[in-house]
Amino acid sequence: MVEERVLEGLYMALRGGFQLGGDSGVEAGGAGNSEGSAVELLRFSPINLQASDRFNINSQLEHLQAKFVGTGHADLNRFGWAVNIQCDSYASYTGHNPRLAYFAIAENESIGRERYNFMKRMLLHCGLPPERGED
C-alpha cells in the first residue's frame, strides 16, 4: 500500500506539482486517519524529486513501451499512434463475438460479413501514411 502511494505521488509530481498530504488527511498508510499515526505524510513536488526517481519512472515507462506495442515510443508520430489504436480496436471487434453481433445487427449485415469488413479495414488502418519531407 505504501509503495502504491509513493508511486502515485511521484507520478502526480511529475505531471504538475501535486502535493499529497496537508489538509487532505491522506497518509502513507492509506487509511486516511491523520491523528496519532507514526507515519509521516507524503509530500511531493517537482523540487523534491531526485534524479533517481525520475530515472526509475522513465525506466518503468520504457519497459511498458517495450512490452506492449500499442503504448508507443519516443519516435511514434500521430499517424502511427492512430494506426495502433484502430488496429487494436478492429482486432478486439473481431475477437469478441457479442460485440461483433452488435455491429452486425446495427449495420444489418451478417456476422461473417462484418468480420470480413473489419479484417479488410485492418489492412489500411487509417488510410495511406502522410508524406514525409526529407529529413
ChimeraX commands (.cxc) that place a marker at each C-alpha (Angstrom):
marker #1 position 0.00,0.00,0.00 radius 0.5
marker #1 position 2.84,2.37,0.83 radius 0.5
marker #1 position 4.52,1.62,-2.50 radius 0.5
marker #1 position 1.32,2.45,-4.38 radius 0.5
marker #1 position 1.04,5.80,-2.59 radius 0.5
marker #1 position 4.69,6.61,-3.28 radius 0.5
marker #1 position 4.36,5.78,-6.97 radius 0.5
marker #1 position 1.10,7.74,-7.19 radius 0.5
marker #1 position 2.74,10.74,-5.55 radius 0.5
marker #1 position 5.76,10.56,-7.85 radius 0.5
marker #1 position 3.54,10.29,-10.90 radius 0.5
marker #1 position 1.42,13.25,-9.87 radius 0.5
marker #1 position 4.52,15.29,-9.01 radius 0.5
marker #1 position 5.93,14.68,-12.46 radius 0.5
marker #1 position 2.63,15.70,-14.03 radius 0.5
marker #1 position 2.44,19.08,-12.34 radius 0.5
marker #1 position 3.49,19.60,-8.76 radius 0.5
marker #1 position 0.63,17.84,-6.97 radius 0.5
marker #1 position 1.27,17.53,-3.26 radius 0.5
marker #1 position -0.03,14.54,-1.38 radius 0.5
marker #1 position -0.72,15.39,2.24 radius 0.5
marker #1 position -1.53,18.58,4.06 radius 0.5
marker #1 position -5.26,19.10,4.66 radius 0.5
marker #1 position -6.30,16.06,2.64 radius 0.5
marker #1 position -5.66,13.62,5.50 radius 0.5
marker #1 position -4.17,11.03,3.14 radius 0.5
marker #1 position -1.28,9.25,4.77 radius 0.5
marker #1 position 1.28,6.75,3.61 radius 0.5
marker #1 position -0.72,4.02,5.34 radius 0.5
marker #1 position -3.65,4.79,3.09 radius 0.5
marker #1 position -6.30,4.72,5.82 radius 0.5
marker #1 position -6.75,8.46,5.97 radius 0.5
marker #1 position -6.61,8.78,9.79 radius 0.5
marker #1 position -4.49,11.85,10.47 radius 0.5
marker #1 position -4.26,11.67,14.28 radius 0.5
marker #1 position -1.83,9.55,16.27 radius 0.5
marker #1 position -0.06,7.95,13.32 radius 0.5
marker #1 position 3.70,7.47,13.34 radius 0.5
marker #1 position 3.82,7.51,9.55 radius 0.5
marker #1 position 4.53,10.96,8.14 radius 0.5
marker #1 position 2.50,12.47,5.35 radius 0.5
marker #1 position 3.98,12.15,1.91 radius 0.5
marker #1 position 4.81,15.45,0.26 radius 0.5
marker #1 position 5.98,15.52,-3.33 radius 0.5
marker #1 position 6.71,18.39,-5.62 radius 0.5
marker #1 position 8.98,18.65,-8.66 radius 0.5
marker #1 position 11.56,20.38,-6.47 radius 0.5
marker #1 position 11.76,17.44,-4.04 radius 0.5
marker #1 position 12.19,14.81,-6.76 radius 0.5
marker #1 position 15.60,13.32,-7.09 radius 0.5
marker #1 position 17.24,12.31,-10.35 radius 0.5
marker #1 position 16.97,8.65,-9.35 radius 0.5
marker #1 position 13.17,8.99,-9.00 radius 0.5
marker #1 position 12.85,10.41,-12.49 radius 0.5
marker #1 position 15.14,7.71,-13.88 radius 0.5
marker #1 position 13.11,4.99,-12.15 radius 0.5
marker #1 position 9.82,6.28,-13.57 radius 0.5
marker #1 position 11.29,6.68,-17.05 radius 0.5
marker #1 position 12.76,3.18,-16.99 radius 0.5
marker #1 position 9.38,1.76,-15.96 radius 0.5
marker #1 position 7.73,3.64,-18.82 radius 0.5
marker #1 position 10.31,2.34,-21.29 radius 0.5
marker #1 position 9.73,-1.19,-20.01 radius 0.5
marker #1 position 5.97,-0.87,-20.60 radius 0.5
marker #1 position 6.54,0.59,-24.05 radius 0.5
marker #1 position 8.83,-2.30,-24.97 radius 0.5
marker #1 position 6.42,-4.89,-23.57 radius 0.5
marker #1 position 3.22,-3.58,-25.16 radius 0.5
marker #1 position 3.24,-2.43,-28.78 radius 0.5
marker #1 position 0.33,0.00,-28.52 radius 0.5
marker #1 position 1.84,2.17,-25.79 radius 0.5
marker #1 position 4.12,3.93,-28.26 radius 0.5
marker #1 position 7.66,5.21,-28.03 radius 0.5
marker #1 position 9.55,8.48,-28.43 radius 0.5
marker #1 position 9.66,8.36,-32.24 radius 0.5
marker #1 position 6.00,7.47,-32.75 radius 0.5
marker #1 position 4.10,10.08,-34.72 radius 0.5
marker #1 position 0.39,10.83,-34.65 radius 0.5
marker #1 position -0.39,8.60,-37.63 radius 0.5
marker #1 position 1.43,5.62,-36.11 radius 0.5
marker #1 position -0.42,6.08,-32.85 radius 0.5
marker #1 position -3.77,6.23,-34.67 radius 0.5
marker #1 position -2.89,3.08,-36.63 radius 0.5
marker #1 position -2.13,1.21,-33.38 radius 0.5
marker #1 position -5.42,2.30,-31.83 radius 0.5
marker #1 position -7.51,1.41,-34.86 radius 0.5
marker #1 position -5.80,-1.94,-35.44 radius 0.5
marker #1 position -6.30,-2.91,-31.79 radius 0.5
marker #1 position -9.94,-1.85,-31.97 radius 0.5
marker #1 position -10.70,-3.93,-35.07 radius 0.5
marker #1 position -8.86,-6.92,-33.61 radius 0.5
marker #1 position -10.99,-6.60,-30.48 radius 0.5
marker #1 position -14.20,-6.30,-32.51 radius 0.5
marker #1 position -13.46,-9.47,-34.50 radius 0.5
marker #1 position -12.31,-11.37,-31.42 radius 0.5
marker #1 position -15.36,-10.69,-29.25 radius 0.5
marker #1 position -18.45,-12.30,-30.76 radius 0.5
marker #1 position -21.09,-10.36,-28.77 radius 0.5
marker #1 position -19.65,-7.04,-29.94 radius 0.5
marker #1 position -19.37,-8.39,-33.48 radius 0.5
marker #1 position -23.04,-9.43,-33.34 radius 0.5
marker #1 position -23.95,-5.95,-32.09 radius 0.5
marker #1 position -22.20,-4.32,-35.05 radius 0.5
marker #1 position -23.81,-6.82,-37.44 radius 0.5
marker #1 position -27.28,-6.00,-36.15 radius 0.5
marker #1 position -26.61,-2.25,-36.21 radius 0.5
marker #1 position -25.40,-2.34,-39.83 radius 0.5
marker #1 position -27.92,-5.00,-40.95 radius 0.5
marker #1 position -25.16,-7.34,-42.16 radius 0.5
marker #1 position -24.29,-10.92,-41.32 radius 0.5
marker #1 position -21.70,-11.61,-38.65 radius 0.5
marker #1 position -19.36,-13.16,-41.21 radius 0.5
marker #1 position -19.64,-10.10,-43.47 radius 0.5
marker #1 position -18.86,-7.78,-40.54 radius 0.5
marker #1 position -15.84,-9.88,-39.58 radius 0.5
marker #1 position -14.64,-9.74,-43.20 radius 0.5
marker #1 position -15.15,-5.96,-43.34 radius 0.5
marker #1 position -13.24,-5.42,-40.10 radius 0.5
marker #1 position -10.36,-7.60,-41.26 radius 0.5
marker #1 position -10.29,-5.68,-44.54 radius 0.5
marker #1 position -10.17,-2.38,-42.65 radius 0.5
marker #1 position -7.25,-3.65,-40.60 radius 0.5
marker #1 position -5.09,-3.68,-43.74 radius 0.5
marker #1 position -5.38,0.06,-44.48 radius 0.5
marker #1 position -5.97,1.21,-40.91 radius 0.5
marker #1 position -6.19,4.99,-41.23 radius 0.5
marker #1 position -5.58,5.35,-44.93 radius 0.5
marker #1 position -2.24,5.89,-46.55 radius 0.5
marker #1 position 0.56,7.28,-44.38 radius 0.5
marker #1 position 1.24,11.01,-44.72 radius 0.5
marker #1 position 4.03,12.22,-46.97 radius 0.5
marker #1 position 7.26,12.74,-45.08 radius 0.5
marker #1 position 9.57,15.54,-46.02 radius 0.5
marker #1 position 13.27,14.96,-46.48 radius 0.5
marker #1 position 14.98,14.95,-43.10 radius 0.5
marker link #1:1,2 radius 0.2
marker link #1:2,3 radius 0.2
marker link #1:3,4 radius 0.2
marker link #1:4,5 radius 0.2
marker link #1:5,6 radius 0.2
marker link #1:6,7 radius 0.2
marker link #1:7,8 radius 0.2
marker link #1:8,9 radius 0.2
marker link #1:9,10 radius 0.2
marker link #1:10,11 radius 0.2
marker link #1:11,12 radius 0.2
marker link #1:12,13 radius 0.2
marker link #1:13,14 radius 0.2
marker link #1:14,15 radius 0.2
marker link #1:15,16 radius 0.2
marker link #1:16,17 radius 0.2
marker link #1:17,18 radius 0.2
marker link #1:18,19 radius 0.2
marker link #1:19,20 radius 0.2
marker link #1:20,21 radius 0.2
marker link #1:21,22 radius 0.2
marker link #1:22,23 radius 0.2
marker link #1:23,24 radius 0.2
marker link #1:24,25 radius 0.2
marker link #1:25,26 radius 0.2
marker link #1:26,27 radius 0.2
marker link #1:27,28 radius 0.2
marker link #1:28,29 radius 0.2
marker link #1:29,30 radius 0.2
marker link #1:30,31 radius 0.2
marker link #1:31,32 radius 0.2
marker link #1:32,33 radius 0.2
marker link #1:33,34 radius 0.2
marker link #1:34,35 radius 0.2
marker link #1:35,36 radius 0.2
marker link #1:36,37 radius 0.2
marker link #1:37,38 radius 0.2
marker link #1:38,39 radius 0.2
marker link #1:39,40 radius 0.2
marker link #1:40,41 radius 0.2
marker link #1:41,42 radius 0.2
marker link #1:42,43 radius 0.2
marker link #1:43,44 radius 0.2
marker link #1:44,45 radius 0.2
marker link #1:45,46 radius 0.2
marker link #1:46,47 radius 0.2
marker link #1:47,48 radius 0.2
marker link #1:48,49 radius 0.2
marker link #1:49,50 radius 0.2
marker link #1:50,51 radius 0.2
marker link #1:51,52 radius 0.2
marker link #1:52,53 radius 0.2
marker link #1:53,54 radius 0.2
marker link #1:54,55 radius 0.2
marker link #1:55,56 radius 0.2
marker link #1:56,57 radius 0.2
marker link #1:57,58 radius 0.2
marker link #1:58,59 radius 0.2
marker link #1:59,60 radius 0.2
marker link #1:60,61 radius 0.2
marker link #1:61,62 radius 0.2
marker link #1:62,63 radius 0.2
marker link #1:63,64 radius 0.2
marker link #1:64,65 radius 0.2
marker link #1:65,66 radius 0.2
marker link #1:66,67 radius 0.2
marker link #1:67,68 radius 0.2
marker link #1:68,69 radius 0.2
marker link #1:69,70 radius 0.2
marker link #1:70,71 radius 0.2
marker link #1:71,72 radius 0.2
marker link #1:72,73 radius 0.2
marker link #1:73,74 radius 0.2
marker link #1:74,75 radius 0.2
marker link #1:75,76 radius 0.2
marker link #1:76,77 radius 0.2
marker link #1:77,78 radius 0.2
marker link #1:78,79 radius 0.2
marker link #1:79,80 radius 0.2
marker link #1:80,81 radius 0.2
marker link #1:81,82 radius 0.2
marker link #1:82,83 radius 0.2
marker link #1:83,84 radius 0.2
marker link #1:84,85 radius 0.2
marker link #1:85,86 radius 0.2
marker link #1:86,87 radius 0.2
marker link #1:87,88 radius 0.2
marker link #1:88,89 radius 0.2
marker link #1:89,90 radius 0.2
marker link #1:90,91 radius 0.2
marker link #1:91,92 radius 0.2
marker link #1:92,93 radius 0.2
marker link #1:93,94 radius 0.2
marker link #1:94,95 radius 0.2
marker link #1:95,96 radius 0.2
marker link #1:96,97 radius 0.2
marker link #1:97,98 radius 0.2
marker link #1:98,99 radius 0.2
marker link #1:99,100 radius 0.2
marker link #1:100,101 radius 0.2
marker link #1:101,102 radius 0.2
marker link #1:102,103 radius 0.2
marker link #1:103,104 radius 0.2
marker link #1:104,105 radius 0.2
marker link #1:105,106 radius 0.2
marker link #1:106,107 radius 0.2
marker link #1:107,108 radius 0.2
marker link #1:108,109 radius 0.2
marker link #1:109,110 radius 0.2
marker link #1:110,111 radius 0.2
marker link #1:111,112 radius 0.2
marker link #1:112,113 radius 0.2
marker link #1:113,114 radius 0.2
marker link #1:114,115 radius 0.2
marker link #1:115,116 radius 0.2
marker link #1:116,117 radius 0.2
marker link #1:117,118 radius 0.2
marker link #1:118,119 radius 0.2
marker link #1:119,120 radius 0.2
marker link #1:120,121 radius 0.2
marker link #1:121,122 radius 0.2
marker link #1:122,123 radius 0.2
marker link #1:123,124 radius 0.2
marker link #1:124,125 radius 0.2
marker link #1:125,126 radius 0.2
marker link #1:126,127 radius 0.2
marker link #1:127,128 radius 0.2
marker link #1:128,129 radius 0.2
marker link #1:129,130 radius 0.2
marker link #1:130,131 radius 0.2
marker link #1:131,132 radius 0.2
marker link #1:132,133 radius 0.2
marker link #1:133,134 radius 0.2
marker link #1:134,135 radius 0.2
view
